[in-house]
């Protein structure tokens, strides 16, 4: 499932968490191993058994049980179960020792700020996990006392990542006599060339996340790390009439006007956009690494590749979800040992060879050629400290705002200046409590 679909649900999860109520007076720190389950690690996660992470963590369970003599009591939970019941369950003795949870202010940050998950900074230092995580990956694992990511305190550890780049139908490029672009100017030239041949080049969706991701990527082309810190971490006010956002919105309008994007894109969903790439209708798709495994399985009628957005120093992306340790966990030490196993090269290699993006793999262990190329691209983004997160993250409900405002733009209901003004008003309102 596309990770941004989860993000959409995440933004509504805050309301569900808050509605469930958080009774902090009942919270007591769990012991580090002798009480409660004793030699049993209670583990929750929601990755499918056939997913890259599901396969890797299943092997980690085997290694953990062999090496520690402890047993793992794994309870399969759905994403919705964990999100909707977290504040209720984590405040009781029924809390697991370790669980997967979404990163970001509205989720892991919320649990951190309310005392429901453990400050694991000491474990991070003891096991050396920080040395394995690039700075932009660490951002989503560390929170302030108010639950804002990028703080000083570790509340989780990711062992995989994700990013948004560009998928290219190399067979369509070869047929058209075009080369895969390496600069933004070359990218635009390719778009013009396909339009001249009567082909709409970009698979896109305005009814869901892809269009908003493209808009944010265009803003990142004019932005730097300071812009990202202002937009995502509230370091300074965001200038919604500044060059980054103005250029992004105006350029997106040009993409529609010039035929780079279909005229009916406002009603198209992410699945439809992905399928238009799979079936060869659209030769280019700007979206996330979460599509990679599916394209390996289904986009088999042509050669294809994925790169970072051409000419970009910054790319949408982040760590994957986090391992978090509930404050009421009975066996925190066992939880830390399990996390450490998932960071080992052999477990990271399973993630990498099954279409995932490991954060600490030995590249020599990645035997699948396509996966190796994907990981090399991702590592290049990490080496440049290039992860810039996602446009909807700063405020609960901002995902829907972006979708609605960009639909208004591309259908001609409003111009770029009005779109930016509306986005800025909703952003400021949604982030007021964080700033």
Backbone torsions as a table, in degrees:
resi	resn	phi	psi	omega
1	UNK	NA	140.0	-179.5
2	UNK	-60.3	134.2	-175.3
3	UNK	-64.4	-29.8	-178.7
4	UNK	-72.7	-21.3	172.9
5	UNK	-63.5	-40.0	175.6
6	UNK	-62.5	-38.6	-178.9
7	UNK	-61.8	-38.5	178.8
8	UNK	-60.4	-44.7	178.3
9	UNK	-65.0	-34.7	-179.4
10	UNK	-60.0	-41.0	-176.6
11	UNK	-66.5	-27.7	175.2
12	UNK	-86.2	-12.8	-177.3
13	UNK	-69.4	-27.2	179.9
14	UNK	-58.7	-43.8	179.2
15	UNK	-61.9	-40.3	179.8
16	UNK	-66.3	-40.9	178.8
17	UNK	-64.4	-45.4	-178.1
18	UNK	-66.1	-39.5	-179.2
19	UNK	-64.2	-32.8	-179.6
20	UNK	-68.9	-23.7	177.6
21	UNK	86.9	140.5	178.6
22	UNK	-125.3	112.1	-177.1
23	UNK	-98.3	91.3	-174.3
24	UNK	-69.4	-27.8	-177.7
25	UNK	-62.6	-20.8	-179.2
26	UNK	-90.2	-3.1	-175.8
27	UNK	-79.6	130.7	172.1
28	UNK	-132.9	143.0	-178.8
29	UNK	-67.2	135.0	176.4
30	UNK	-73.0	157.9	177.0
31	UNK	-77.7	173.8	-174.3
32	UNK	-99.2	22.1	170.9
33	UNK	150.1	-16.3	-172.3
34	UNK	-96.9	-25.3	-178.5
35	UNK	-101.9	176.5	178.2
36	UNK	70.7	-124.2	-173.7
37	UNK	-75.7	-9.1	178.6
38	UNK	63.4	-107.2	-176.0
39	UNK	-98.2	29.2	177.7
40	UNK	-123.1	129.8	175.6
41	UNK	-97.7	119.3	178.6
42	UNK	-91.8	114.7	-171.4
43	UNK	-120.2	132.6	172.9
44	UNK	-121.2	134.7	165.1
45	UNK	-155.6	166.1	-174.3
46	UNK	-122.9	24.8	176.1
47	UNK	-85.0	139.4	179.4
48	UNK	-65.6	150.5	-177.1
49	UNK	-61.3	-28.2	-178.2
50	UNK	-93.4	-0.4	178.7
51	UNK	-78.5	165.0	179.3
52	UNK	-58.7	-45.5	-179.3
53	UNK	-70.6	-39.5	179.1
54	UNK	-59.5	-43.1	178.7
55	UNK	-65.4	-43.3	-178.0
56	UNK	-65.8	-42.7	-176.6
57	UNK	-73.9	-27.9	173.8
58	UNK	-63.5	-41.0	176.8
59	UNK	-68.4	-35.8	177.4
60	UNK	-62.7	-36.7	177.4
61	UNK	-61.8	-44.1	179.4
62	UNK	-60.6	-46.7	-179.5
63	UNK	-64.0	-43.2	-179.9
64	UNK	-58.7	-46.8	-178.5
65	UNK	-66.2	-37.6	178.9
66	UNK	-67.0	-40.7	-173.0
67	UNK	-83.8	-32.5	-174.9
68	UNK	-100.3	-20.7	-173.8
69	UNK	77.9	-5.3	177.0
70	UNK	-84.0	162.0	178.2
71	UNK	-106.4	150.0	175.3
72	UNK	-105.2	123.8	174.3
73	UNK	-101.0	93.5	-176.6
74	UNK	-90.9	126.2	175.7
75	UNK	-112.2	118.7	178.7
76	UNK	-74.0	119.2	179.4
77	UNK	-120.4	147.9	173.6
78	UNK	-82.4	161.5	175.7
79	UNK	-54.5	-46.3	-176.6
80	UNK	-65.3	-37.7	179.4
81	UNK	-60.5	-45.9	-178.1
82	UNK	-68.2	-43.8	-177.6
83	UNK	-64.6	-42.9	-172.0
84	UNK	-80.4	-23.4	-175.7
85	UNK	-112.5	2.7	-173.1
86	UNK	-55.9	-50.4	-174.8
87	UNK	-66.2	-27.4	178.3
88	UNK	-78.3	-50.1	-174.0
89	UNK	-72.2	-40.2	-175.5
90	UNK	-68.2	-15.7	179.0
91	UNK	-91.6	12.8	-177.8
92	UNK	-130.0	175.4	176.8
93	UNK	-72.6	-7.1	178.5
94	UNK	-83.1	-0.2	-179.0
95	UNK	-61.7	142.9	174.9
96	UNK	-72.2	170.7	175.1
97	UNK	-83.5	-26.9	-176.9
98	UNK	-153.3	139.2	177.7
99	UNK	-151.4	155.4	172.7
100	UNK	-81.3	136.3	177.7
101	UNK	-146.8	150.3	-178.5
102	UNK	-68.0	142.9	177.2
103	UNK	-83.0	161.0	176.0
104	UNK	119.3	163.2	-176.2
105	UNK	-61.5	-38.4	-174.1
106	UNK	-76.9	-10.3	-176.0
107	UNK	-124.2	-86.4	179.1
108	UNK	-58.5	-38.6	178.4
109	UNK	-62.9	-39.3	178.1
110	UNK	-62.5	-46.0	179.5
111	UNK	-65.4	-37.2	178.7
112	UNK	-64.0	-44.3	-175.9
113	UNK	-68.8	-22.7	-179.0
114	UNK	-100.7	5.9	173.7
115	UNK	79.0	15.9	-175.7
116	UNK	-89.6	-17.3	175.4
117	UNK	-122.9	158.0	-167.9
118	UNK	-85.6	141.2	166.5
119	UNK	-70.3	111.3	-175.3
120	UNK	-105.8	22.5	-176.3
121	UNK	-56.7	-39.3	-179.5
122	UNK	-64.7	-40.4	179.4
123	UNK	-67.6	-38.2	178.1
124	UNK	-60.1	-41.8	178.9
125	UNK	-69.4	-43.5	-177.7
126	UNK	-61.5	-43.1	-176.0
127	UNK	-91.4	-9.5	178.2
128	UNK	73.4	27.7	-176.7
129	UNK	-67.2	-31.4	-179.2
130	UNK	-60.3	-32.6	-179.5
131	UNK	-67.2	-18.2	-177.8
132	UNK	-97.2	-4.1	-173.9
133	UNK	-118.2	125.2	177.2
134	UNK	-62.2	155.6	-177.9
135	UNK	-52.5	-42.8	-178.0
136	UNK	-71.1	-22.4	172.6
137	UNK	-75.7	-35.9	179.3
138	UNK	-65.2	-29.9	-176.9
139	UNK	-54.7	-41.8	-176.4
140	UNK	-80.3	-6.4	-179.5
141	UNK	-101.5	-11.9	-175.4
142	UNK	-118.3	137.1	-174.4
143	UNK	-135.2	154.5	174.2
144	UNK	-81.9	175.8	178.7
145	UNK	-65.9	-19.6	177.1
146	UNK	-91.1	1.0	177.7
147	UNK	85.9	18.6	179.2
148	UNK	-93.1	127.3	-177.6
149	UNK	-64.5	157.2	-175.5
150	UNK	86.8	13.7	178.8
151	UNK	-78.8	-160.7	-175.5
152	UNK	-102.5	-8.2	-171.4
153	UNK	-113.4	129.8	179.1
154	UNK	-79.9	125.2	175.9
155	UNK	-121.7	0.1	178.9
156	UNK	-165.6	169.7	177.8
157	UNK	-137.9	125.3	174.0
158	UNK	-93.3	149.2	173.5
159	UNK	-124.1	12.5	171.6
160	UNK	-150.4	169.0	-177.7
161	UNK	-136.7	-175.2	179.4
162	UNK	-159.4	153.7	176.0
163	UNK	-156.9	164.1	178.5
164	UNK	-105.8	130.7	177.4
165	UNK	-140.1	-152.7	-178.0
166	UNK	-124.1	125.1	173.7
167	UNK	-92.1	133.8	-179.5
168	UNK	-121.6	133.2	170.5
169	UNK	-82.1	95.6	-174.3
170	UNK	-65.4	-30.4	178.2
171	UNK	-66.4	-40.7	177.6
172	UNK	-65.5	-37.6	176.9
173	UNK	-62.9	-45.5	-179.5
174	UNK	-62.8	-42.3	179.8
175	UNK	-62.5	-34.4	-179.3
176	UNK	-87.2	-1.6	-179.4
177	UNK	71.4	31.6	-176.2
178	UNK	-114.5	150.3	176.6
179	UNK	-100.5	151.5	175.9
180	UNK	-64.6	126.5	-174.6
181	UNK	-71.2	146.7	176.7
182	UNK	-117.0	-10.0	175.8
183	UNK	-128.1	165.0	179.9
184	UNK	-67.2	-38.9	178.2
185	UNK	-60.4	-41.1	177.0
186	UNK	-65.1	-35.8	178.1
187	UNK	-60.9	-47.0	179.6
188	UNK	-65.2	-39.0	177.8
189	UNK	-60.6	-40.1	178.2
190	UNK	-64.4	-42.9	178.3
191	UNK	-59.2	-44.3	178.9
192	UNK	-62.6	-40.0	-178.1
193	UNK	-64.7	-41.4	178.5
194	UNK	-67.1	-41.3	178.5
195	UNK	-60.3	-39.7	179.6
196	UNK	-63.3	-24.6	178.1
197	UNK	-92.4	6.8	178.5
198	UNK	81.9	18.6	-178.2
199	UNK	-111.1	128.8	172.2
200	UNK	-79.8	112.1	-166.1
201	UNK	-75.5	-34.4	-171.2
202	UNK	-97.8	121.5	167.0
203	UNK	-71.7	123.4	-173.4
204	UNK	-147.2	160.8	-178.8
205	UNK	-144.3	120.3	-179.9
206	UNK	-97.2	-10.4	179.6
207	UNK	-87.4	-10.2	178.0
208	UNK	-142.0	-163.1	-164.4
209	UNK	-62.6	-30.6	-170.7
210	UNK	-55.6	-40.2	-177.3
211	UNK	-65.6	-39.6	177.3
212	UNK	-64.8	-33.9	176.8
213	UNK	-67.2	-41.7	177.3
214	UNK	-62.7	-43.0	177.9
215	UNK	-57.7	-46.0	-179.4
216	UNK	-67.8	-37.4	177.3
217	UNK	-62.7	-38.6	177.3
218	UNK	-65.7	-35.0	174.8
219	UNK	-66.5	-38.9	180.0
220	UNK	-65.4	-26.0	178.1
221	UNK	-63.1	-27.2	178.9
222	UNK	-101.6	-8.0	-174.3
223	UNK	-102.6	176.0	176.6
224	UNK	-136.5	-172.5	-178.0
225	UNK	-61.4	-31.8	177.0
226	UNK	-62.8	-41.1	176.8
227	UNK	-62.4	-43.4	179.6
228	UNK	-62.4	-44.2	-179.7
229	UNK	-63.3	-37.5	177.8
230	UNK	-68.1	-45.8	-175.5
231	UNK	-69.9	-44.6	-172.2
232	UNK	-93.7	-34.1	-171.7
233	UNK	-114.0	4.2	174.4
234	UNK	61.8	33.8	-179.8
235	UNK	-65.7	-42.4	178.2
236	UNK	-144.0	161.1	177.5
237	UNK	-59.5	142.5	177.5
238	UNK	-85.1	131.4	177.8
239	UNK	-88.8	103.7	-176.8
240	UNK	-79.6	-1.7	170.5
241	UNK	-113.8	12.6	-179.4
242	UNK	-78.4	176.4	-173.9
243	UNK	-65.8	-32.6	-176.5
244	UNK	-65.2	-54.3	-174.6
245	UNK	-76.7	-38.9	177.6
246	UNK	-58.8	-45.9	179.4
247	UNK	-63.2	-42.4	-178.4
248	UNK	-60.9	-48.0	-175.7
249	UNK	-69.2	-42.9	179.2
250	UNK	-66.6	-38.3	179.9
251	UNK	-67.9	-39.4	178.3
252	UNK	-62.0	-40.1	176.2
253	UNK	-61.8	-40.4	177.9
254	UNK	-62.7	-37.6	178.8
255	UNK	-58.3	-40.0	178.8
256	UNK	-71.2	-46.7	-177.1
257	UNK	-61.2	-35.4	-176.8
258	UNK	-87.9	-1.9	177.1
259	UNK	84.3	13.3	176.2
260	UNK	-68.8	-28.2	-179.3
261	UNK	-122.8	143.8	-178.9
262	UNK	-62.6	147.3	-176.6
263	UNK	-68.2	-22.6	-179.0
264	UNK	-97.7	22.3	-171.9
265	UNK	-64.1	-23.0	-176.1
266	UNK	-62.4	-23.7	-178.3
267	UNK	-103.6	3.1	-176.4
268	UNK	-88.7	137.2	179.5
269	UNK	-99.4	165.6	-176.2
270	UNK	-57.2	-42.3	-179.9
271	UNK	-58.6	-42.9	-180.0
272	UNK	-64.8	-38.6	178.6
273	UNK	-64.8	-45.3	178.7
274	UNK	-61.1	-41.6	-179.7
275	UNK	-66.1	-34.5	179.6
276	UNK	-66.6	-26.8	173.1
277	UNK	-77.7	-43.2	-179.0
278	UNK	-58.5	-42.3	-176.3
279	UNK	-86.8	3.3	174.8
280	UNK	85.5	4.0	-179.2
281	UNK	-67.3	-44.6	-179.6
282	UNK	-112.6	127.3	-174.2
283	UNK	-82.1	-10.1	-176.2
284	UNK	-136.3	138.2	179.0
285	UNK	-139.7	118.6	176.3
286	UNK	-94.4	106.0	179.1
287	UNK	-166.1	-165.4	-164.8
288	UNK	-94.3	166.7	179.0
289	UNK	-65.4	-16.0	178.2
290	UNK	-65.7	-16.8	175.4
291	UNK	-81.6	-15.1	-168.8
292	UNK	-56.6	-51.7	-178.1
293	UNK	-60.2	-39.2	179.3
294	UNK	-67.1	-40.5	179.0
295	UNK	-65.3	-35.6	175.9
296	UNK	-58.1	-40.4	-177.0
297	UNK	-79.5	-35.9	-168.6
298	UNK	-112.7	-29.1	-179.6
299	UNK	-88.5	65.7	-171.8
300	UNK	-101.7	-1.4	-177.0
301	UNK	-87.8	-0.1	-178.5
302	UNK	-159.3	164.4	175.0
303	UNK	-81.4	140.6	178.8
304	UNK	-146.3	162.7	178.4
305	UNK	-148.8	168.5	176.9
306	UNK	-132.8	136.4	176.1
307	UNK	-132.0	168.5	167.9
308	UNK	-65.5	158.9	-179.8
309	UNK	-59.1	127.6	-172.5
310	UNK	-61.5	131.3	177.7
311	UNK	81.3	1.5	-175.5
312	UNK	-92.0	136.8	170.8
313	UNK	-89.2	-20.7	-178.5
314	UNK	-125.1	141.7	-179.9
315	UNK	-131.8	146.4	171.6
316	UNK	-61.5	142.0	178.1
317	UNK	155.0	174.9	-177.7
318	UNK	-170.9	-177.2	167.2
319	UNK	-65.4	167.4	168.9
320	UNK	-78.7	-166.5	177.5
321	UNK	-63.4	166.8	-172.2
322	UNK	-107.4	146.7	160.5
323	UNK	-80.0	122.7	175.2
324	UNK	-123.3	150.4	-178.9
325	UNK	-112.3	112.4	179.2
326	UNK	-57.3	145.5	179.3
327	UNK	-61.5	-30.6	179.5
328	UNK	-88.9	10.2	179.5
329	UNK	-59.1	138.3	-179.9
330	UNK	-83.2	-23.2	-172.8
331	UNK	-133.6	68.5	-175.9
332	UNK	-66.1	-39.1	-179.4
333	UNK	-61.8	-39.5	177.1
334	UNK	-64.6	-37.4	177.9
335	UNK	-61.2	-43.3	-180.0
336	UNK	-65.1	-38.3	178.6
337	UNK	-64.0	-39.0	179.4
338	UNK	-67.2	-45.1	177.6
339	UNK	-54.7	-43.8	-177.0
340	UNK	-62.6	-37.1	177.8
341	UNK	-63.8	-38.7	-179.4
342	UNK	-69.0	-13.4	177.6
343	UNK	-93.5	-2.2	-178.9
344	UNK	-71.1	152.3	-179.3
345	UNK	-55.7	-39.3	-176.1
346	UNK	-68.6	-33.0	177.0
347	UNK	-77.7	-40.1	176.5
348	UNK	-60.3	-35.2	179.4
349	UNK	-66.1	-35.9	177.4
350	UNK	-62.9	-43.3	176.2
351	UNK	-58.4	-47.9	-175.6
352	UNK	-66.9	-35.5	-178.0
353	UNK	-83.5	-0.1	179.1
354	UNK	-121.1	25.6	173.3
355	UNK	91.5	2.2	177.3
356	UNK	-93.2	176.8	-179.5
357	UNK	-118.7	94.0	179.3
358	UNK	-68.6	152.7	-179.0
359	UNK	-98.9	-12.5	-174.9
360	UNK	-143.6	37.9	-177.9
361	UNK	-84.1	152.2	167.2
362	UNK	-84.6	117.3	-174.6
363	UNK	-58.6	-24.6	178.6
364	UNK	-67.4	-18.7	-179.1
365	UNK	-85.6	-8.3	-178.4
366	UNK	-90.8	106.2	-172.9
367	UNK	-94.1	-20.4	179.3
368	UNK	-80.0	125.9	-172.6
369	UNK	-63.0	-47.0	-179.4
370	UNK	-64.4	-41.7	179.5
371	UNK	-64.2	-39.0	179.1
372	UNK	-62.0	-40.0	178.8
373	UNK	-66.3	-41.2	178.1
374	UNK	-61.5	-46.4	-178.5
375	UNK	-65.6	-37.7	177.4
376	UNK	-61.3	-41.9	178.1
377	UNK	-64.1	-45.8	179.9
378	UNK	-62.3	-43.5	179.3
379	UNK	-62.6	-33.2	175.7
380	UNK	-64.0	-39.3	176.4
381	UNK	-64.6	-43.4	179.8
382	UNK	-64.2	-43.0	-178.6
383	UNK	-61.3	-28.9	179.4
384	UNK	-91.5	7.9	-174.6
385	UNK	50.6	48.8	-169.0
386	UNK	-99.0	-1.5	-179.4
387	UNK	-74.2	129.4	-174.1
388	UNK	-121.2	13.5	175.3
389	UNK	67.5	-151.5	-171.7
390	UNK	-131.1	151.6	-171.1
391	UNK	-67.0	-24.9	-175.8
392	UNK	-90.3	-4.3	-173.4
393	UNK	-65.7	-35.0	-168.8
394	UNK	-60.9	-29.5	-173.3
395	UNK	-141.2	139.4	174.3
396	UNK	-56.8	133.3	178.1
397	UNK	84.5	-2.1	-175.7
398	UNK	-72.7	-22.4	175.5
399	UNK	-56.7	-49.9	-178.2
400	UNK	-65.3	-33.9	178.1
401	UNK	-63.4	-46.1	-179.9
402	UNK	-60.9	-47.1	179.7
403	UNK	-57.7	-48.3	-176.0
404	UNK	-65.3	-45.0	-176.6
405	UNK	-68.5	-38.8	178.7
406	UNK	-70.8	-31.0	172.9
407	UNK	-62.8	-41.4	177.6
408	UNK	-61.9	-36.5	179.1
409	UNK	-66.5	-52.7	-171.1
410	UNK	-76.6	-17.4	175.6
411	UNK	-91.0	-3.5	178.5
412	UNK	83.8	7.6	178.6
413	UNK	-67.0	-33.0	-179.7
414	UNK	-144.1	157.6	-179.6
415	UNK	-89.3	179.7	-175.7
416	UNK	-64.2	-41.4	-178.6
417	UNK	-63.0	-41.9	178.1
418	UNK	-65.6	-40.8	178.4
419	UNK	-59.7	-47.2	-179.8
420	UNK	-63.5	-41.0	179.6
421	UNK	-63.3	-42.5	179.9
422	UNK	-66.4	-42.7	177.9
423	UNK	-61.3	-45.3	-178.7
424	UNK	-62.7	-39.8	179.3
425	UNK	-63.1	-44.9	-179.4
426	UNK	-70.4	-36.3	177.2
427	UNK	-62.9	-48.8	-178.6
428	UNK	-61.6	-39.8	179.3
429	UNK	-67.1	-40.9	-176.9
430	UNK	-74.0	-24.3	-177.6
431	UNK	-102.8	3.6	-174.7
432	UNK	-57.3	-36.5	-177.9
433	UNK	-74.8	-16.7	-178.6
434	UNK	-94.0	-20.9	-172.7
435	UNK	-96.7	NA	NA
